[in-house]
Amino acid sequence: MVNTGQDMNVQIEMTLTDASNNQRVLTAVSRIFPLARGARQVQMNDLMPIVYTPGSPGYNVDASPDGFLPVGVFNICYSITRYNNDQTEQLNEDCETIEIEPISPPQLVLPADNEPVDMTRPFFTWLPPTPFNLFNNLVYDWVLVEVMATQSAADALLQNIPVLTQQNIVFTNLQYPLSAPELDSSKLYAWRVTAKNNISPIAVSEVWVFRVKQPGGDKAPA
């Protein structure tokens, strides 16, 4: 911070709002501390104690000093207020847009990558993104596509019509439905899971592939 005037007492306030709807997610207010004339690198000890206040109840916010920020795209604004006896004056405000991502995306579990499966209607499972306690309305979109001989698995997901998709899955598993056609042991399949919180996508898993074992065979053909 650079103070070109006289010595003063100031306070810093941070406001975090959702970039999509401008709802307030979190505010943080520092203590009032002295700011001398000239340039100064403000340290954490200058600001402590900081008071954190959650905003909209639609966001799972841990307001403790060691709590994680919510995942999503946010506008974050810092304002500086000068205190002079009983009078206050806002001196400056600076804002920027930030994207907060999960520490890890959803992790696929079964069917294992590049491993044959016994059933033509497999059971799919995955792990949620972490930290799991950041999310209060977590659902998943699941997609399965056929991979052609000249394609990578990622290309197949981008280019091919899905064999099957399911949206807004509440649990971290999916049984391939009896109402859908059986999977073909002569084909290679790729699948992926997208995690969403409050309907907004937040993280995408890796793409895994598998085949169905041929009847009477120990493993799928190469």
Phi and psi in degrees as GROMACS dihedral restraints (atoms count N, CA, C in turn):
[ dihedral_restraints ]
;  ai    aj    ak    al  type     phi  dphi    fc
    3     4     5     6     1  -120.6    20    10
    4     5     6     7     1   121.8    20    10
    6     7     8     9     1  -110.3    20    10
    7     8     9    10     1   110.4    20    10
    9    10    11    12     1   -92.7    20    10
   10    11    12    13     1    -1.1    20    10
   12    13    14    15     1  -109.0    20    10
   13    14    15    16     1  -146.1    20    10
   15    16    17    18     1   -84.9    20    10
   16    17    18    19     1   167.0    20    10
   18    19    20    21     1   -58.2    20    10
   19    20    21    22     1   146.1    20    10
   21    22    23    24     1  -153.8    20    10
   22    23    24    25     1   166.9    20    10
   24    25    26    27     1  -105.8    20    10
   25    26    27    28     1   132.2    20    10
   27    28    29    30     1  -134.2    20    10
   28    29    30    31     1   165.6    20    10
   30    31    32    33     1  -138.7    20    10
   31    32    33    34     1   140.1    20    10
   33    34    35    36     1  -107.8    20    10
   34    35    36    37     1   134.7    20    10
   36    37    38    39     1  -124.2    20    10
   37    38    39    40     1   135.9    20    10
   39    40    41    42     1  -113.8    20    10
   40    41    42    43     1   135.3    20    10
   42    43    44    45     1  -126.1    20    10
   43    44    45    46     1   125.2    20    10
   45    46    47    48     1  -108.9    20    10
   46    47    48    49     1   121.8    20    10
   48    49    50    51     1  -126.3    20    10
   49    50    51    52     1   150.4    20    10
   51    52    53    54     1   -69.6    20    10
   52    53    54    55     1   125.8    20    10
   54    55    56    57     1   -67.0    20    10
   55    56    57    58     1   -23.1    20    10
   57    58    59    60     1   -83.0    20    10
   58    59    60    61     1   -28.5    20    10
   60    61    62    63     1  -136.6    20    10
   61    62    63    64     1     1.7    20    10
   63    64    65    66     1    65.0    20    10
   64    65    66    67     1    18.0    20    10
   66    67    68    69     1   -74.1    20    10
   67    68    69    70     1   140.2    20    10
   69    70    71    72     1   -74.3    20    10
   70    71    72    73     1   128.6    20    10
   72    73    74    75     1  -103.4    20    10
   73    74    75    76     1   -41.7    20    10
   75    76    77    78     1  -160.0    20    10
   76    77    78    79     1   142.1    20    10
   78    79    80    81     1  -124.9    20    10
   79    80    81    82     1   151.7    20    10
   81    82    83    84     1  -139.5    20    10
   82    83    84    85     1   132.0    20    10
   84    85    86    87     1  -125.4    20    10
   85    86    87    88     1   127.8    20    10
   87    88    89    90     1   -80.9    20    10
   88    89    90    91     1   173.4    20    10
   90    91    92    93     1   -73.8    20    10
   91    92    93    94     1   167.2    20    10
   93    94    95    96     1   -80.8    20    10
   94    95    96    97     1   125.9    20    10
   96    97    98    99     1  -135.0    20    10
   97    98    99   100     1   156.0    20    10
   99   100   101   102     1   -76.9    20    10
  100   101   102   103     1   139.8    20    10
  102   103   104   105     1  -126.1    20    10
  103   104   105   106     1   108.2    20    10
  105   106   107   108     1   -78.0    20    10
  106   107   108   109     1   163.8    20    10
  108   109   110   111     1   -63.0    20    10
  109   110   111   112     1   139.3    20    10
  111   112   113   114     1   110.7    20    10
  112   113   114   115     1  -167.9    20    10
  114   115   116   117     1   -94.1    20    10
  115   116   117   118     1   143.7    20    10
  117   118   119   120     1  -148.9    20    10
  118   119   120   121     1   133.7    20    10
  120   121   122   123     1   -87.4    20    10
  121   122   123   124     1   110.6    20    10
  123   124   125   126     1   -75.8    20    10
  124   125   126   127     1   130.7    20    10
  126   127   128   129     1  -104.3    20    10
  127   128   129   130     1   163.6    20    10
  129   130   131   132     1   -57.6    20    10
  130   131   132   133     1   -39.6    20    10
  132   133   134   135     1   -63.3    20    10
  133   134   135   136     1   -25.9    20    10
  135   136   137   138     1   -67.0    20    10
  136   137   138   139     1   -29.7    20    10
  138   139   140   141     1   -94.4    20    10
  139   140   141   142     1   -23.0    20    10
  141   142   143   144     1   -71.1    20    10
  142   143   144   145     1   145.4    20    10
  144   145   146   147     1   -79.6    20    10
  145   146   147   148     1   145.1    20    10
  147   148   149   150     1  -102.9    20    10
  148   149   150   151     1   132.9    20    10
  150   151   152   153     1  -100.2    20    10
  151   152   153   154     1   118.8    20    10
  153   154   155   156     1  -102.1    20    10
  154   155   156   157     1   135.5    20    10
  156   157   158   159     1  -131.3    20    10
  157   158   159   160     1   116.2    20    10
  159   160   161   162     1   -63.6    20    10
  160   161   162   163     1   152.7    20    10
  162   163   164   165     1  -101.0    20    10
  163   164   165   166     1  -113.9    20    10
  165   166   167   168     1   -61.7    20    10
  166   167   168   169     1   137.4    20    10
  168   169   170   171     1   -68.5    20    10
  169   170   171   172     1    -8.0    20    10
  171   172   173   174     1   -74.8    20    10
  172   173   174   175     1    -3.3    20    10
  174   175   176   177     1  -119.3    20    10
  175   176   177   178     1   134.7    20    10
  177   178   179   180     1   -85.9    20    10
  178   179   180   181     1    93.6    20    10
  180   181   182   183     1  -114.2    20    10
  181   182   183   184     1   127.3    20    10
  183   184   185   186     1   -93.0    20    10
  184   185   186   187     1   107.9    20    10
  186   187   188   189     1   -84.2    20    10
  187   188   189   190     1     9.2    20    10
  189   190   191   192     1   -75.9    20    10
  190   191   192   193     1   157.3    20    10
  192   193   194   195     1   -57.9    20    10
  193   194   195   196     1   -28.1    20    10
  195   196   197   198     1   -98.3    20    10
  196   197   198   199     1     7.9    20    10
  198   199   200   201     1   -73.9    20    10
  199   200   201   202     1   153.4    20    10
  201   202   203   204     1   -80.7    20    10
  202   203   204   205     1   147.4    20    10
  204   205   206   207     1   -74.8    20    10
  205   206   207   208     1   153.4    20    10
  207   208   209   210     1   -68.6    20    10
  208   209   210   211     1   160.9    20    10
  210   211   212   213     1   -91.5    20    10
  211   212   213   214     1   137.4    20    10
  213   214   215   216     1   149.0    20    10
  214   215   216   217     1  -167.3    20    10
  216   217   218   219     1  -108.9    20    10
  217   218   219   220     1   125.6    20    10
  219   220   221   222     1  -134.1    20    10
  220   221   222   223     1   153.5    20    10
  222   223   224   225     1   -96.8    20    10
  223   224   225   226     1   130.4    20    10
  225   226   227   228     1  -121.8    20    10
  226   227   228   229     1   124.7    20    10
  228   229   230   231     1  -122.1    20    10
  229   230   231   232     1   136.1    20    10
  231   232   233   234     1  -114.4    20    10
  232   233   234   235     1   131.9    20    10
  234   235   236   237     1  -125.7    20    10
  235   236   237   238     1   148.3    20    10
  237   238   239   240     1  -117.4    20    10
  238   239   240   241     1   126.6    20    10
  240   241   242   243     1  -117.9    20    10
  241   242   243   244     1   132.4    20    10
  243   244   245   246     1   -93.4    20    10
  244   245   246   247     1   138.2    20    10
  246   247   248   249     1  -112.7    20    10
  247   248   249   250     1   125.1    20    10
  249   250   251   252     1  -134.0    20    10
  250   251   252   253     1    97.8    20    10
  252   253   254   255     1    58.0    20    10
  253   254   255   256     1  -118.6    20    10
  255   256   257   258     1   -95.9    20    10
  256   257   258   259     1     4.1    20    10
  258   259   260   261     1  -102.9    20    10
  259   260   261   262     1   144.9    20    10
  261   262   263   264     1  -127.3    20    10
  262   263   264   265     1   151.8    20    10
  264   265   266   267     1  -148.1    20    10
  265   266   267   268     1   124.7    20    10
  267   268   269   270     1   -77.6    20    10
  268   269   270   271     1   122.5    20    10
  270   271   272   273     1   -91.2    20    10
  271   272   273   274     1   -37.0    20    10
  273   274   275   276     1  -161.9    20    10
  274   275   276   277     1   157.2    20    10
  276   277   278   279     1  -145.1    20    10
  277   278   279   280     1   139.5    20    10
  279   280   281   282     1  -136.7    20    10
  280   281   282   283     1   134.0    20    10
  282   283   284   285     1  -128.9    20    10
  283   284   285   286     1   151.9    20    10
  285   286   287   288     1  -151.2    20    10
  286   287   288   289     1   163.2    20    10
  288   289   290   291     1  -104.9    20    10
  289   290   291   292     1   132.4    20    10
  291   292   293   294     1  -128.5    20    10
  292   293   294   295     1   153.2    20    10
  294   295   296   297     1  -116.9    20    10
  295   296   297   298     1   123.7    20    10
  297   298   299   300     1  -105.7    20    10
  298   299   300   301     1   120.1    20    10
  300   301   302   303     1  -105.0    20    10
  301   302   303   304     1   156.7    20    10
  303   304   305   306     1   -61.9    20    10
  304   305   306   307     1   156.7    20    10
  306   307   308   309     1   -63.3    20    10
  307   308   309   310     1   -37.6    20    10
  309   310   311   312     1  -143.8    20    10
  310   311   312   313     1   145.6    20    10
  312   313   314   315     1   -77.4    20    10
  313   314   315   316     1   179.8    20    10
  315   316   317   318     1   -57.0    20    10
  316   317   318   319     1   141.6    20    10
  318   319   320   321     1  -110.8    20    10
  319   320   321   322     1   120.2    20    10
  321   322   323   324     1   -71.1    20    10
  322   323   324   325     1   145.7    20    10
  324   325   326   327     1  -120.5    20    10
  325   326   327   328     1   -59.7    20    10
  327   328   329   330     1  -138.7    20    10
  328   329   330   331     1   143.6    20    10
  330   331   332   333     1   -64.5    20    10
  331   332   333   334     1   142.4    20    10
  333   334   335   336     1   -64.0    20    10
  334   335   336   337     1   153.0    20    10
  336   337   338   339     1   -65.7    20    10
  337   338   339   340     1   128.8    20    10
  339   340   341   342     1    61.8    20    10
  340   341   342   343     1    25.6    20    10
  342   343   344   345     1  -115.5    20    10
  343   344   345   346     1   141.2    20    10
  345   346   347   348     1   -73.4    20    10
  346   347   348   349     1   151.7    20    10
  348   349   350   351     1  -116.8    20    10
  349   350   351   352     1   155.1    20    10
  351   352   353   354     1   -82.3    20    10
  352   353   354   355     1   -29.0    20    10
  354   355   356   357     1  -104.1    20    10
  355   356   357   358     1   146.2    20    10
  357   358   359   360     1   -80.9    20    10
  358   359   360   361     1    -8.8    20    10
  360   361   362   363     1  -128.4    20    10
  361   362   363   364     1    81.8    20    10
  363   364   365   366     1   -71.1    20    10
  364   365   366   367     1   166.6    20    10
  366   367   368   369     1  -104.1    20    10
  367   368   369   370     1   123.6    20    10
  369   370   371   372     1  -103.1    20    10
  370   371   372   373     1   135.1    20    10
  372   373   374   375     1  -137.3    20    10
  373   374   375   376     1   154.2    20    10
  375   376   377   378     1  -154.6    20    10
  376   377   378   379     1   168.0    20    10
  378   379   380   381     1  -104.9    20    10
  379   380   381   382     1   148.7    20    10
  381   382   383   384     1   -72.1    20    10
  382   383   384   385     1   163.3    20    10
  384   385   386   387     1   -65.1    20    10
  385   386   387   388     1   158.2    20    10
  387   388   389   390     1  -124.5    20    10
  388   389   390   391     1   153.0    20    10
  390   391   392   393     1   -71.3    20    10
  391   392   393   394     1   131.0    20    10
  393   394   395   396     1   -62.7    20    10
  394   395   396   397     1   -32.3    20    10
  396   397   398   399     1   -73.2    20    10
  397   398   399   400     1    -0.5    20    10
  399   400   401   402     1   -75.8    20    10
  400   401   402   403     1   -16.4    20    10
  402   403   404   405     1  -112.5    20    10
  403   404   405   406     1   137.8    20    10
  405   406   407   408     1  -115.7    20    10
  406   407   408   409     1    -4.8    20    10
  408   409   410   411     1  -149.4    20    10
  409   410   411   412     1    64.8    20    10
  411   412   413   414     1   -91.8    20    10
  412   413   414   415     1   124.7    20    10
  414   415   416   417     1  -136.4    20    10
  415   416   417   418     1   170.8    20    10
  417   418   419   420     1  -133.2    20    10
  418   419   420   421     1   144.5    20    10
  420   421   422   423     1  -106.0    20    10
  421   422   423   424     1   131.6    20    10
  423   424   425   426     1  -120.4    20    10
  424   425   426   427     1   140.4    20    10
  426   427   428   429     1  -141.3    20    10
  427   428   429   430     1   142.5    20    10
  429   430   431   432     1  -129.5    20    10
  430   431   432   433     1   130.1    20    10
  432   433   434   435     1  -133.0    20    10
  433   434   435   436     1   159.5    20    10
  435   436   437   438     1   -86.3    20    10
  436   437   438   439     1   139.8    20    10
  438   439   440   441     1  -103.5    20    10
  439   440   441   442     1   121.0    20    10
  441   442   443   444     1   -78.2    20    10
  442   443   444   445     1   164.7    20    10
  444   445   446   447     1   -60.6    20    10
  445   446   447   448     1   -32.0    20    10
  447   448   449   450     1   -95.2    20    10
  448   449   450   451     1     7.3    20    10
  450   451   452   453     1  -110.5    20    10
  451   452   453   454     1   153.0    20    10
  453   454   455   456     1   -86.2    20    10
  454   455   456   457     1   164.8    20    10
  456   457   458   459     1   -62.5    20    10
  457   458   459   460     1   -40.4    20    10
  459   460   461   462     1   -64.1    20    10
  460   461   462   463     1   -41.1    20    10
  462   463   464   465     1   -63.7    20    10
  463   464   465   466     1   -39.0    20    10
  465   466   467   468     1   -61.6    20    10
  466   467   468   469     1   -40.3    20    10
  468   469   470   471     1   -67.3    20    10
  469   470   471   472     1   -31.1    20    10
  471   472   473   474     1   -80.3    20    10
  472   473   474   475     1   -32.6    20    10
  474   475   476   477     1  -107.3    20    10
  475   476   477   478     1   -27.9    20    10
  477   478   479   480     1   -94.8    20    10
  478   479   480   481     1   150.9    20    10
  480   481   482   483     1   -69.5    20    10
  481   482   483   484     1   130.5    20    10
  483   484   485   486     1   -61.5    20    10
  484   485   486   487     1   143.7    20    10
  486   487   488   489     1   -66.7    20    10
  487   488   489   490     1   -40.5    20    10
  489   490   491   492     1  -161.4    20    10
  490   491   492   493     1   143.2    20    10
  492   493   494   495     1  -132.3    20    10
  493   494   495   496     1   150.9    20    10
  495   496   497   498     1  -136.7    20    10
  496   497   498   499     1   136.3    20    10
  498   499   500   501     1  -119.4    20    10
  499   500   501   502     1   154.1    20    10
  501   502   503   504     1    55.2    20    10
  502   503   504   505     1    46.9    20    10
  504   505   506   507     1   -76.6    20    10
  505   506   507   508     1   127.5    20    10
  507   508   509   510     1   -79.8    20    10
  508   509   510   511     1   -34.3    20    10
  510   511   512   513     1   -96.5    20    10
  511   512   513   514     1   170.4    20    10
  513   514   515   516     1   -97.9    20    10
  514   515   516   517     1    40.9    20    10
  516   517   518   519     1  -158.6    20    10
  517   518   519   520     1   161.0    20    10
  519   520   521   522     1  -152.6    20    10
  520   521   522   523     1   126.6    20    10
  522   523   524   525     1   -89.6    20    10
  523   524   525   526     1   123.0    20    10
  525   526   527   528     1   -56.6    20    10
  526   527   528   529     1   125.1    20    10
  528   529   530   531     1   -73.3    20    10
  529   530   531   532     1   149.7    20    10
  531   532   533   534     1   -65.8    20    10
  532   533   534   535     1   -24.5    20    10
  534   535   536   537     1   -76.6    20    10
  535   536   537   538     1   -13.8    20    10
  537   538   539   540     1   -94.1    20    10
  538   539   540   541     1   151.8    20    10
  540   541   542   543     1   -60.3    20    10
  541   542   543   544     1   145.5    20    10
  543   544   545   546     1   -60.7    20    10
  544   545   546   547     1   149.4    20    10
  546   547   548   549     1   -76.0    20    10
  547   548   549   550     1   150.7    20    10
  549   550   551   552     1   -96.8    20    10
  550   551   552   553     1   128.0    20    10
  552   553   554   555     1   -69.1    20    10
  553   554   555   556     1   -12.8    20    10
  555   556   557   558     1   -90.1    20    10
  556   557   558   559     1     0.7    20    10
  558   559   560   561     1  -117.0    20    10
  559   560   561   562     1   154.7    20    10
  561   562   563   564     1  -102.2    20    10
  562   563   564   565     1   135.1    20    10
  564   565   566   567     1  -120.1    20    10
  565   566   567   568     1   149.3    20    10
  567   568   569   570     1  -126.3    20    10
  568   569   570   571     1   146.6    20    10
  570   571   572   573     1  -142.0    20    10
  571   572   573   574     1   158.9    20    10
  573   574   575   576     1  -155.1    20    10
  574   575   576   577     1   153.0    20    10
  576   577   578   579     1  -125.4    20    10
  577   578   579   580     1   135.0    20    10
  579   580   581   582     1  -113.1    20    10
  580   581   582   583     1   125.0    20    10
  582   583   584   585     1   -88.9    20    10
  583   584   585   586     1   139.0    20    10
  585   586   587   588     1  -129.7    20    10
  586   587   588   589     1   141.7    20    10
  588   589   590   591     1  -125.9    20    10
  589   590   591   592     1   127.5    20    10
  591   592   593   594     1    53.3    20    10
  592   593   594   595     1    40.3    20    10
  594   595   596   597     1    75.3    20    10
  595   596   597   598     1   -10.1    20    10
  597   598   599   600     1   -93.6    20    10
  598   599   600   601     1   129.9    20    10
  600   601   602   603     1   -61.3    20    10
  601   602   603   604     1   136.3    20    10
  603   604   605   606     1  -123.3    20    10
  604   605   606   607     1   -24.7    20    10
  606   607   608   609     1  -164.6    20    10
  607   608   609   610     1   148.7    20    10
  609   610   611   612     1  -123.8    20    10
  610   611   612   613     1   136.9    20    10
  612   613   614   615     1   -74.4    20    10
  613   614   615   616     1   174.7    20    10
  615   616   617   618     1   -67.0    20    10
  616   617   618   619     1   169.8    20    10
  618   619   620   621     1  -104.1    20    10
  619   620   621   622     1   123.2    20    10
  621   622   623   624     1  -113.2    20    10
  622   623   624   625     1   154.3    20    10
  624   625   626   627     1  -125.2    20    10
  625   626   627   628     1   157.4    20    10
  627   628   629   630     1  -160.2    20    10
  628   629   630   631     1   164.0    20    10
  630   631   632   633     1  -124.5    20    10
  631   632   633   634     1   160.1    20    10
  633   634   635   636     1   -92.7    20    10
  634   635   636   637     1   133.8    20    10
  636   637   638   639     1   -60.1    20    10
  637   638   639   640     1   142.6    20    10
  639   640   641   642     1   -70.8    20    10
  640   641   642   643     1   146.2    20    10
  642   643   644   645     1   -56.9    20    10
  643   644   645   646     1   128.4    20    10
  645   646   647   648     1    80.8    20    10
  646   647   648   649     1    -0.8    20    10
  648   649   650   651     1  -103.6    20    10
  649   650   651   652     1   156.3    20    10
  651   652   653   654     1   -82.3    20    10
  652   653   654   655     1   -25.7    20    10
  654   655   656   657     1  -154.5    20    10
  655   656   657   658     1   163.4    20    10
  657   658   659   660     1   -74.8    20    10
  658   659   660   661     1   154.4    20    10
  660   661   662   663     1   -67.4    20    10
  661   662   663   664     1   153.3    20    10
